[in-house]
Amino acid sequence: MRNPINLHTLSALILLSSTALAQEVAPRDGMKLDPAKGLEIGKIYEAWLTPDQEGGEEEDTPALIPKMFKSIGTPVPRADRPVRGHGTLAFTKDLSHAYAHIKVSNLKVEDVTMFHIHCGRPGELGPIIVDFSNNVNLQDGLADGELSVEITNKDITAVIDHAHGVVGAYTSGCGINRGDLAAKMVTVAGLATIAAEGELYFNLHTKSQQYFGDMRGQLWPVEK
């Protein structure tokens, strides 16, 4: 009968093998390792915001939805709304920061009530992962038709920290696993992961388009 394998010896052999392999494998051809480049812009996503991407008409708002999510003006059908937008979401290579830039047209800035990044598939109403109003006064920020926001981990955790009760659990913070309300994405790296999966979108809400939103834009990788 053969002698059983000594686990301590096996572990030592694996460690030695891994160390040797790490020393032998050089960086990719032409690549120079430089931690400082982590703050350079890496992946960029963009979206064209239109009313057509909203998941429904405001008249379809469920009756049991809390009053805070219901329109306080006269809704306008999606096909008749002239608002449009174009935005980008850029990530630093080290995933410590993201930068959102959005330009809008035909928008009455004084009617804007909320502007978020949500996680969700096209047409799906997903929870909020970034609330731009935590960074800037929306009316002031959009006064010239453009909005620029820097996003860090604290901006993502702020949305979760401000959530209250059952409504907050469903509408704030994106789950690490779909359907898991407890485990939330809390980093810019998590935001980038959702973007790479095609499940991230801008949504701008106004007084008359409060529940679904006035215009929405699914984020897709910028074509090079």
N, C-alpha and C positions, 0 to 999 in steps of 0.2 A: 504494500500500500504506500502510495506516495505521501510525503510529508505535506501537511496543510500549509497554505500560503501564510506567511507572517505579515499581518496587516501593516505593522509599523515599517517593515522593509518595503512593502509595496508602495506605501505613501511616500517614502523617501525617494524611490525610483521615479515616481510620477512627478514629484517636485523637481528633481534634477533634470528630467526630460523637458519639463515646461520651461525651466530657467534657460537651458541650452537653446531651446527653440526661440525664446524671446530674444536672446542675444544674436541669433543668426538671422532673424527676419528684419530686414531694413525697411525704412519707410518707402512708400511708393516712389517710383522713379521720378526724380525731379522735385520731390516734396521736401521742404525744409521745415522741421518742427519749430513752431513759434507760438507760444501761448498768448502773446500780445494780439495776435490776429483774431482771437476769439470775439472781439468786439466789432469786427467787420461784419457787414451785412452778408447773410447767407441766403437762405430760401426766401422767396418773395411770392406772395399770393395776391390775386386781384379779383375784384367783383364789380359787376355792373348792376347797380341797384335799380329796380323797376317795381311798380305796383303788381305787375303780372306774376312775380315770383311769390307774392303773398299766398298763404294757404287757403284763403277764403275771403268772402265779403264781410264787412263789419256787421251786417244784419244777421250773419251766421253765428255771432258770439253766443255761447251757451248761456242760458238764463241764470244758472247757478254761479257764474263767474263773479268774484268779488267786485264791488262797485269801482274800486281803484283801477281796474283793467277795462272798464267800459267807456265808450266814447261819450264826450260831453258836447259834441258839435253834431252837425249834419253830415253823415257819411257820404262819400262819393264813390261810385263803383270803380273798380280797378281799371277798367278800360277807359274811363274818362279822366283819370288823374294824370296831370302832365309832369309830375315830379320825376326826376331822374338823378342818378348818381354814379360815380365811378370811384372806386377806392382800392387801396393796396394795404397789405399787412406784411411787413418785412421783419424777419428774425435775425438777430445776431448769430454768428456761428456757434458761440458758446451757450446760446439759448438763455441768456440772462435778461435780455430785453427784446421787446417787439415794438414796432412803430406802425401806427395806423394813420393813413392819410386818406381823406375822403373829400371829393368835390361834388357839390349838388347844384341842381338847376331847377327853376320853376317852383321853388319851395318858399312858403311863408314861414320865415324863421320864428316869428312870434308864436306860431302854432305848435312848434316842436315841444313834445313832453318828455320823450325818452329816446335814447340812442344807445344800442347795445351791440355786443358780439354775442351770438347764441351758438350753441352746438345743436346740430340737427341736420337731417337729410333734407334735400329739396322738398318744399311743401310741408315739412313737419315743423310743428311748433315745439322748439326745444328750449331748455333752460338757459338763463343768462350766465355767461362766464366772465364778461367784462362789461362794466357799466361806465360809459364815457362821462356821465355826469359826476362821477367821483373824482375826475381829473380836471374838469373844466365846466364853466357855465355854458350850457349848450347854445343859448341865444348869442352870447358873446363870441363863442368859438366859431359859430356858423355865420356870423354877421357878414363876412366877406365871401360867403359861399364855400369856404373850405375849412376843414377841421383836421388838426394834427394832434395826436395823442401818443405819449410814450407809455408803454405798459411794462410793469415789472411784476414779480411774484405777489407783492403786497396788493396790487390792484385786483388780482384774482381772488386772493383770500378775503379782501374787503367785501366782495359780493356775497361770499358765504357767511361772513360774520354779521352782515346786515339782514340776513334771512331770519324769518320768524315763523314758527308753527308749521303746520302741514303744507300750507301754500308756499312758504319759503323753501321747504324741502324739495318741492317739485319744480319751482321756478328759478332757483338760484343754485349755481354751481353744477358743473358737468361731472357725471359719474365716471370713475375709472373704468368700470364695467357697466355696460348698458343694463339699466334696470336696478342698479345698486345705488340707493339714495344716500347711503352712509359714506362710502369712499369717494371723495371728490378729487378732481384734478386741482392742484394748488400751485402749479408752477408754469412758467412760460414754456418749458419743455413739454408739459402736458398740452398746452394750447397748440404748440407746433405739431404734436402727434395727431390731434383731432383735425387740424388743417390738412395734414398729409392724407388723412382718411376721407377727405372731401365732405366732412360733416361740420363745417363752420360757416356762419353767415352773419353779415351785417343786417340790422333791422332798425329802421327809424320810425318812431311813432309820433303821431300828432293828435291834437284834440279830437278830431273827427275820425281818426283811424288809430284807436288806442289798443285794441285787443290784438288783431293780427299785425297791424303796422301799416304805415303809409307806403313805404317801399323797402324792398329787401334785396340782398345780393349774396348769392352763394359764392364762397371763395374757392378759386381754382389756381393751380400753379401757373405762374407767369411763363408764357411760351418764349423760349430763347431762339 
